[in-house]
Each structure stands twice: as C-alpha cells, then as structure tokens.
Amino acid sequence: MELPEQSDVEAHAAANARGEIPDRTPYGLHHLADAGDVELEFRRPLTGRAAWVARKVRNRLDGYEPVAELLGMRSRRRADAIFCMDERTGFPAVALPGGPPVVSGLVWVQGPETYSRAARPVVGTLLRRFAGIVTLGPGMYTDLVDGWGLDPARVHPCRLGIDTEFFGVRPWSEATPLVAGVGDDEARDHPLLVEAVSRLASRRRVRLEIGTTMAGVEIPEALGVVHRRRMEGAVRAMYGRATVVALALRPTTRGSGSTVVLEAAASGRPVVATRTAAMEALVDPSRGILVEPDDPDALADAIGALLDDPERARAMGEAARAWVTELHSSAQMASDIRDVVRKVVADHR
C-alpha cells in the first residue's frame, strides 16, 4: 500500500483513537486485510534528509512523488501487487521498470484534450501501464474509456466509502436553521452558496457556516462564519447544527463533493447540491435535492424548501443514513478495491 510519502499510518491511527479524524488508517484501507488471506503492508513515511529531498522534488513536480518510489524499489518487489490511492503515487510507481503489478485510483486525470501536445503521450503511456485502475466516480470512467481509449476491462468503478461509525447520526434536537458547506477543491463554488443563502436570508431566518482553506471565501458577519481550516473531525458538530448540508459546485467530471454527501448522509442530514455526474449518482430525491449550476435562486429555493419543512428534511436524513450505512462504508469500499487487486494478481500469475 503506497500512500503519499508524508502519510504516517501510526500517527493517523493515534489521531483516530483520540476522535480527531475518521478511520484507523487513511481512507479506511486497513479493511483490505479484513479477508483472512490478504496481508497488507503500508509504505513507511520518509524521514530526515530523504524526506527533505522528497518534499523539494514533490513541490517541483506538482505533487508527484518519484523519490519515495525509487527508495522503496527493493521492499516493494516482495509484494504480489501494489495499490496506490491516487496518481501522485500511482504514476511514479508504474513508471519504474519491473516489480509487481500496480493498481491505482485516479483523482485528477482528465480527458486528453486538457493536456498539452507534449504531456498527452506521457499521460497516455502511464495510464496504459496500470494493471488495474480504480475509479470512484462516473465522470472519471468516461474520461478513461472514451477519452483515453483504455480497455474497459482494466477500469473498475468502485464505491466511495467513509467511516460511518465516526460520522454517526446526529440527533435532530441539535439542528438549527443552519446551512453547512465544506470543501477545498477547485470545483467548489462557495461564493455561489453565499449568494444563495444571502438571498434566502431576505425572506427567512437562516445562517451559513463554511469550512474551507480556499482563499477569497467571505460571509457577511450577520449571515454566518467561515472556518478557515480543514475541519477534520470538527465537521461532525457542524453537520449536527445544520438542517441542510449544501454543495455548490462548478461543472466537473471529477467526484468533487462526494465525500461530503456521504458524511452528511451518515450524520442524518439531507443534501442540496448543484448537478454534476457525481452528484447525480449519489443524491437521490429521497435523500436530497439537485439544482442546476450557477443558479443562486434555484439553490436558495431548494435550501429554503427543506428549512421550511423540517419533517421532510428529517425523513430525507433518515433515508440517507440507511443508504450510506448499507452501501458506502469504508469497509465496503475496501471490499470493492480488494476484488480489483485479486483479479489483477490472478491475471499476472
């Protein structure tokens, strides 16, 4: 298991034990070893001068991590397969010659038209070297199969999962007329959410809280507050205070917002989101409302409809909690990934 070179599984486990972050390991990947015949080994984080050099190289390569891959070549050869959660480790792993087959999740890769003429063949070559690719959203599958022409048999849609025990259901006695928004990726359109809630505030009582490290997100003091940090475990209390969790997104084929949908569902809260392929796959009318992008009035109306009808919001939240615990736990995600790795190992024997 090759996580980003700065990831420390032991430190993660200690933070989880203190109730600060979900899952005993990043993404709950320790569940890959829930099957008795699977032995799982996490790559240890770099330390000392190696960590310093790796950080310098990573910063120059837009987050890609070749140093850790080069330093770990000897230990990785004893594995039956290597799994990387995303391409920042996956591309360097598959670029090295020899060794066991590499299975990787992909997060940032887009269609070939988004790359320069020089970068396009490099990305295409690396994608074709993976023995298996895990996708956690429908837009990514389309880009890989239709855009890059990859063999569909090597691209495996899997369920995204979260720690549904860490994100336990929050009692409705905590809920207030609050809208909660969370997220840091470039597809987030927090200004749209602020505008929508501002318009809603002209006709009813409502507050807005957004947790983000993105620059330029401002909320009028009378309307709410921006938590300018990664929320980690503190987001649970914000979900509890909220009646609605809202996701304003720019058009994207990536899975932006998917984790927040699952966390809100596990907390027993309905979601209002702007429409993307990922949101269409996750937000059912029984659990939330979808609106078109870049339409603050539609977003305000959908949020207001749930604030005005708390019984409807509560029923949606209950349905969401049942759905996420049945289908989208970390253990279920790991089971899907394990099936992909098993197939790859069997095919390479």
C-alpha positions as CSV (number, residue, x, y, z in Angstrom):
1,M,0.0,0.0,0.0
2,E,1.7,3.2,-1.2
3,L,0.2,6.3,0.4
4,P,1.6,9.8,-0.1
5,E,5.2,9.9,1.2
6,Q,4.3,12.2,4.1
7,S,1.5,9.9,5.4
8,D,2.2,8.3,8.7
9,V,-0.2,5.4,9.4
10,E,0.7,5.1,13.0
11,A,0.1,8.8,13.6
12,H,-3.2,8.6,11.8
13,A,-4.2,5.7,14.0
14,A,-3.4,7.7,17.1
15,A,-5.4,10.7,15.9
16,N,-8.3,8.4,15.2
17,A,-8.1,6.9,18.6
18,R,-8.4,10.4,20.0
19,G,-11.5,11.0,18.0
20,E,-9.9,13.6,15.8
21,I,-10.2,12.0,12.3
22,P,-12.1,9.1,10.8
23,D,-10.8,5.6,10.1
24,R,-7.9,3.9,11.7
25,T,-5.9,4.2,8.5
26,P,-6.2,6.8,5.7
27,Y,-9.3,6.1,3.7
28,G,-10.0,3.1,5.9
29,L,-7.7,1.0,3.7
30,H,-6.8,-1.3,6.6
31,H,-10.1,-3.0,5.7
32,L,-8.4,-4.5,2.7
33,A,-7.0,-7.0,5.2
34,D,-10.4,-7.9,6.5
35,A,-10.2,-11.0,4.3
36,G,-8.1,-13.6,6.1
37,D,-5.9,-14.4,3.1
38,V,-4.8,-10.8,2.5
39,E,-1.6,-9.4,4.1
40,L,-1.3,-5.7,3.9
41,E,1.8,-3.6,4.3
42,F,1.8,0.2,4.3
43,R,4.9,2.1,3.0
44,R,6.5,3.9,5.9
45,P,6.9,7.7,5.6
46,L,10.2,9.1,4.7
47,T,12.3,10.8,7.4
48,G,15.4,13.0,7.7
49,R,17.2,14.1,4.6
50,A,15.3,11.7,2.4
51,A,12.0,13.4,3.5
52,W,13.6,16.9,2.8
53,V,14.7,15.9,-0.7
54,A,11.4,14.2,-1.5
55,R,9.4,17.3,-0.4
56,K,11.6,19.6,-2.7
57,V,11.1,17.2,-5.7
58,R,7.4,16.8,-5.0
59,N,6.9,20.6,-4.9
60,R,8.6,21.0,-8.3
61,L,6.5,18.2,-9.8
62,D,3.0,19.3,-8.9
63,G,2.7,16.8,-6.1
64,Y,4.0,13.7,-7.9
65,E,6.3,11.6,-5.7
66,P,9.2,9.8,-7.5
67,V,11.7,9.9,-4.6
68,A,9.7,7.6,-2.3
69,E,9.2,5.2,-5.2
70,L,12.9,5.0,-6.0
71,L,13.8,4.5,-2.4
72,G,11.2,1.8,-1.9
73,M,12.0,-0.3,-5.0
74,R,13.7,-3.2,-3.1
75,S,10.9,-3.6,-0.5
76,R,8.1,-3.4,-3.0
77,R,9.4,-6.4,-5.0
78,R,8.2,-8.9,-2.4
79,A,4.6,-7.8,-2.9
80,D,2.1,-9.6,-5.1
81,A,0.6,-6.2,-6.1
82,I,1.0,-2.5,-5.3
83,F,-2.0,-0.3,-4.6
84,C,-1.9,3.5,-4.8
85,M,-4.8,5.6,-3.8
86,D,-4.2,8.2,-6.5
87,E,-1.9,9.1,-9.4
88,R,0.5,11.3,-7.3
89,T,2.0,8.0,-6.2
90,G,0.5,5.8,-8.9
91,F,2.2,7.4,-11.9
92,P,5.7,7.2,-10.3
93,A,5.1,3.6,-9.2
94,V,4.0,2.5,-12.7
95,A,6.9,4.4,-14.4
96,L,9.5,2.2,-12.7
97,P,10.6,-0.9,-14.5
98,G,9.9,-4.4,-13.1
99,G,8.2,-5.2,-9.9
100,P,4.7,-6.4,-9.2
101,P,1.6,-5.1,-11.0
102,V,0.3,-1.7,-10.0
103,V,-3.3,-0.9,-9.3
104,S,-4.1,2.8,-8.7
105,G,-7.0,5.0,-8.0
106,L,-7.2,8.2,-10.1
107,V,-8.4,11.6,-8.9
108,W,-7.0,14.4,-11.1
109,V,-6.6,12.9,-14.5
110,Q,-8.9,14.5,-17.1
111,G,-9.6,13.9,-20.8
112,P,-6.7,14.1,-23.2
113,E,-7.9,17.4,-24.6
114,T,-7.0,19.1,-21.4
115,Y,-3.2,18.3,-21.8
116,S,-0.6,19.8,-23.9
117,R,0.7,18.0,-27.0
118,A,3.9,17.2,-25.1
119,A,2.1,15.9,-22.0
120,R,-0.6,13.9,-23.7
121,P,1.5,10.9,-24.8
122,V,3.3,10.7,-21.4
123,V,0.0,10.5,-19.5
124,G,-1.5,8.0,-22.0
125,T,1.6,5.7,-21.7
126,L,1.4,5.8,-17.9
127,L,-2.3,5.1,-17.9
128,R,-1.8,2.0,-20.1
129,R,0.8,0.6,-17.8
130,F,-1.5,0.2,-14.9
131,A,-2.6,-3.4,-14.4
132,G,-5.9,-2.0,-13.0
133,I,-7.5,1.4,-12.4
134,V,-10.0,2.1,-9.7
135,T,-12.5,4.9,-10.3
136,L,-14.7,6.4,-7.6
137,G,-17.0,8.4,-9.8
138,P,-18.8,8.1,-13.2
139,G,-17.1,11.0,-14.9
140,M,-13.6,9.6,-14.4
141,Y,-14.7,6.3,-16.0
142,T,-15.9,8.1,-19.1
143,D,-12.7,10.1,-19.5
144,L,-10.6,7.0,-19.2
145,V,-12.5,4.7,-21.5
146,D,-14.0,7.1,-24.1
147,G,-11.3,9.8,-23.9
148,W,-8.1,7.8,-23.5
149,G,-9.4,4.7,-25.2
150,L,-8.4,2.4,-22.2
151,D,-9.6,-1.2,-22.2
152,P,-12.9,-1.1,-20.1
153,A,-11.8,-4.5,-18.5
154,R,-9.0,-2.7,-16.8
155,V,-11.0,0.3,-15.5
156,H,-13.1,-0.7,-12.4
157,P,-15.8,1.6,-10.9
158,C,-15.8,1.1,-7.1
159,R,-17.9,2.6,-4.4
160,L,-16.6,5.5,-2.4
161,G,-16.8,4.8,1.3
162,I,-16.4,6.7,4.7
163,D,-16.2,5.7,8.3
164,T,-19.9,5.5,9.1
165,E,-19.3,4.9,12.8
166,F,-17.1,8.1,13.1
167,F,-19.8,10.0,11.3
168,G,-22.6,8.8,13.5
169,V,-26.2,10.1,13.2
170,R,-26.7,13.5,14.8
171,P,-29.9,14.0,16.8
172,W,-32.4,16.4,15.3
173,S,-32.5,18.2,18.6
174,E,-29.2,19.7,17.7
175,A,-30.4,21.0,14.3
176,T,-30.9,24.8,13.8
177,P,-31.8,26.8,10.7
178,L,-28.2,26.4,9.6
179,V,-26.8,25.6,6.1
180,A,-23.4,23.8,6.3
181,G,-20.9,23.8,3.4
182,V,-17.4,22.1,3.4
183,G,-14.6,21.7,0.9
184,D,-11.3,22.8,-0.6
185,D,-11.1,21.6,-4.1
186,E,-11.1,23.8,-7.2
187,A,-14.6,22.7,-8.3
188,R,-16.2,24.2,-5.1
189,D,-18.3,27.3,-5.8
190,H,-18.6,28.7,-2.3
191,P,-19.4,32.2,-3.5
192,L,-22.5,30.8,-5.2
193,L,-23.6,29.2,-1.9
194,V,-23.0,32.5,-0.1
195,E,-25.1,34.4,-2.7
196,A,-27.9,31.8,-2.5
197,V,-28.1,31.9,1.3
198,S,-27.9,35.7,1.3
199,R,-31.0,35.8,-1.0
200,L,-32.7,33.3,1.2
201,A,-32.0,35.4,4.3
202,S,-34.0,38.2,2.9
203,R,-37.2,36.1,3.5
204,R,-36.5,33.8,6.4
205,R,-34.1,33.2,9.3
206,V,-31.0,31.3,8.2
207,R,-27.3,31.0,9.0
208,L,-24.4,29.7,6.9
209,E,-21.2,28.0,8.0
210,I,-18.5,27.0,5.5
211,G,-15.3,25.1,6.4
212,T,-12.6,25.7,3.8
213,T,-9.0,26.6,3.3
214,M,-9.8,28.3,-0.1
215,A,-8.9,31.9,-0.4
216,G,-11.5,34.6,-1.2
217,V,-14.5,33.0,0.6
218,E,-16.3,35.6,2.6
219,I,-19.6,35.5,4.5
220,P,-21.1,38.7,5.9
221,E,-20.9,38.6,9.7
222,A,-24.7,38.9,10.1
223,L,-25.1,35.8,7.9
224,G,-22.6,33.3,9.3
225,V,-19.0,32.4,9.5
226,V,-16.1,30.8,7.5
227,H,-14.0,28.2,9.4
228,R,-10.7,28.8,7.6
229,R,-9.1,25.4,8.2
230,R,-9.5,21.8,7.3
231,M,-12.4,20.7,9.5
232,E,-11.4,17.1,10.1
233,G,-13.4,15.6,13.0
234,A,-14.8,19.1,14.0
235,V,-17.1,18.9,10.9
236,R,-19.4,16.4,12.8
237,A,-20.6,19.2,15.1
238,M,-21.3,21.5,12.2
239,Y,-23.3,18.8,10.5
240,G,-25.2,18.4,13.7
241,R,-26.0,22.1,13.9
242,A,-27.3,22.1,10.3
243,T,-30.6,21.2,8.9
244,V,-29.2,21.2,5.4
245,V,-25.7,20.4,4.0
246,A,-25.2,22.3,0.7
247,L,-22.7,21.8,-2.1
248,A,-22.3,24.5,-4.7
249,L,-20.1,23.0,-7.5
250,R,-18.8,24.2,-10.8
251,P,-19.3,21.8,-13.7
252,T,-16.8,19.0,-13.4
253,T,-16.4,15.3,-14.3
254,R,-14.5,14.6,-11.1
255,G,-16.1,13.4,-7.9
256,S,-15.9,16.8,-6.1
257,G,-18.2,16.8,-3.1
258,S,-18.8,13.1,-3.0
259,T,-17.2,12.6,0.5
260,V,-19.3,15.4,1.9
261,V,-22.5,13.8,0.6
262,L,-21.6,10.6,2.4
263,E,-20.6,12.3,5.6
264,A,-23.8,14.3,5.7
265,A,-25.9,11.2,5.0
266,A,-24.1,9.3,7.8
267,S,-24.9,12.2,10.1
268,G,-28.6,12.0,9.1
269,R,-28.7,15.3,7.1
270,P,-30.2,15.9,3.7
271,V,-28.0,17.4,0.9
272,V,-28.8,20.2,-1.6
273,A,-26.2,20.2,-4.4
274,T,-25.6,21.6,-7.9
275,R,-25.8,19.0,-10.6
276,T,-22.7,17.1,-11.7
277,A,-22.3,13.4,-12.8
278,A,-21.0,12.5,-9.3
279,M,-23.9,14.3,-7.6
280,E,-26.5,12.6,-9.9
281,A,-25.0,9.2,-8.9
282,L,-25.2,10.0,-5.1
283,V,-28.1,12.4,-4.4
284,D,-31.4,10.6,-4.9
285,P,-34.7,12.6,-4.5
286,S,-35.4,10.6,-1.3
287,R,-32.2,11.9,0.3
288,G,-31.7,15.4,-1.2
289,I,-32.3,17.9,-4.0
290,L,-30.3,18.7,-7.1
291,V,-30.3,22.1,-8.8
292,E,-28.6,23.4,-11.9
293,P,-25.2,25.0,-11.6
294,D,-24.7,28.8,-11.4
295,D,-28.3,29.4,-10.4
296,P,-28.4,31.1,-6.9
297,D,-32.2,31.4,-6.9
298,A,-32.7,27.7,-7.5
299,L,-30.2,26.8,-4.8
300,A,-31.8,29.2,-2.4
301,D,-35.3,27.8,-3.2
302,A,-34.2,24.2,-2.6
303,I,-32.5,25.0,0.7
304,G,-35.5,27.1,1.8
305,A,-37.9,24.3,1.0
306,L,-36.1,22.0,3.4
307,L,-35.7,24.6,6.1
308,D,-39.4,25.4,5.8
309,D,-40.3,21.7,6.1
310,P,-38.1,20.2,8.9
311,E,-40.1,16.9,8.9
312,R,-39.3,16.4,5.2
313,A,-35.7,17.2,5.9
314,R,-35.6,14.8,8.8
315,A,-37.2,12.0,6.6
316,M,-34.6,12.6,3.9
317,G,-31.8,12.5,6.5
318,E,-33.1,9.1,7.9
319,A,-33.2,7.7,4.4
320,A,-29.7,9.0,3.7
321,R,-28.3,7.4,6.9
322,A,-29.8,4.0,6.0
323,W,-28.5,4.2,2.4
324,V,-24.9,5.2,3.3
325,T,-24.5,2.5,6.0
326,E,-25.8,-0.2,3.7
327,L,-23.7,0.7,0.6
328,H,-20.9,3.2,1.3
329,S,-18.8,2.4,4.4
330,S,-15.0,2.3,4.3
331,A,-15.1,-1.5,4.6
332,Q,-17.4,-1.7,1.5
333,M,-15.1,0.5,-0.5
334,A,-12.1,-1.6,0.6
335,S,-14.0,-4.8,-0.4
336,D,-14.5,-3.4,-4.0
337,I,-10.8,-2.4,-4.2
338,R,-9.8,-5.8,-2.9
339,D,-11.8,-7.5,-5.7
340,V,-9.9,-5.5,-8.3
341,V,-6.5,-6.3,-6.7
342,R,-7.4,-10.0,-6.5
343,K,-8.3,-10.1,-10.2
344,V,-5.0,-8.3,-11.2
345,V,-2.9,-10.7,-9.1
346,A,-4.7,-13.7,-10.6
347,D,-4.2,-12.4,-14.1
348,H,-0.5,-11.9,-13.6
349,R,0.3,-15.4,-12.2
